[in-house]
Amino acid sequence: MDLNIRKEQLAEHQGGLSISIPGFKGNPAEVDPSQIYIEYYEGKLLVHIWRGEPDPMTIEIPPEDEK
């Protein structure tokens, strides 16, 4: 499954996209835990990954023009 989203679309939806896959550990603070949250925040594309811990692992993805 492919999903193409523009950063402007993320901003339109309060900054992010939450991905939940039932049956796997996720954000323990949520009733229906999600495992992945992608957001465009302060000019940065960030991916937060929960594996059942309170704090996620966060990865910043640089823009294409940065090497």
C-alpha positions in Angstrom: 0.0 0.0 0.0 1.4 3.4 -1.0 0.3 6.7 0.5 1.5 10.0 -0.8 0.9 13.1 1.4 2.1 16.6 1.0 3.4 18.4 4.1 0.5 20.9 3.7 -1.9 18.0 4.1 -0.3 17.0 7.4 -0.6 20.6 8.6 -4.3 20.6 7.7 -4.9 17.6 10.0 -3.4 19.2 13.1 0.1 18.3 11.9 0.0 14.6 11.7 -1.0 11.1 10.6 -1.4 8.3 13.1 -1.0 4.7 12.0 -2.4 1.9 14.1 -2.1 -1.8 13.5 -4.3 -3.8 15.9 -2.7 -6.6 17.9 0.7 -4.8 18.3 2.1 -2.7 21.1 1.9 1.1 20.6 1.5 4.3 22.5 0.4 3.3 26.0 -1.2 6.7 26.6 -3.9 6.0 24.0 -7.0 3.9 24.5 -6.5 2.4 20.9 -2.7 2.5 20.7 -1.0 3.6 17.5 2.5 2.5 16.7 3.5 5.3 14.2 2.8 9.0 14.1 4.1 11.2 11.3 4.1 14.9 11.6 5.3 18.1 9.9 6.3 20.3 12.9 8.3 23.5 12.9 9.5 22.8 9.4 10.6 19.3 10.2 9.2 15.9 9.1 9.3 13.7 12.1 8.3 10.0 12.5 7.5 8.8 16.1 7.5 5.1 16.7 6.1 3.5 19.9 6.8 -0.1 20.9 4.8 -0.1 24.1 7.1 2.4 25.9 5.8 5.8 27.2 8.3 7.7 25.0 8.6 7.1 21.3 11.7 6.7 19.2 11.8 9.8 17.0 13.4 10.1 13.6 13.8 13.3 11.7 13.7 13.0 7.9 15.7 15.7 6.1 14.4 17.4 2.9 15.6 16.2 -0.5 17.8 19.2 -1.0 19.9 18.4 2.1 22.7 15.8 1.8 
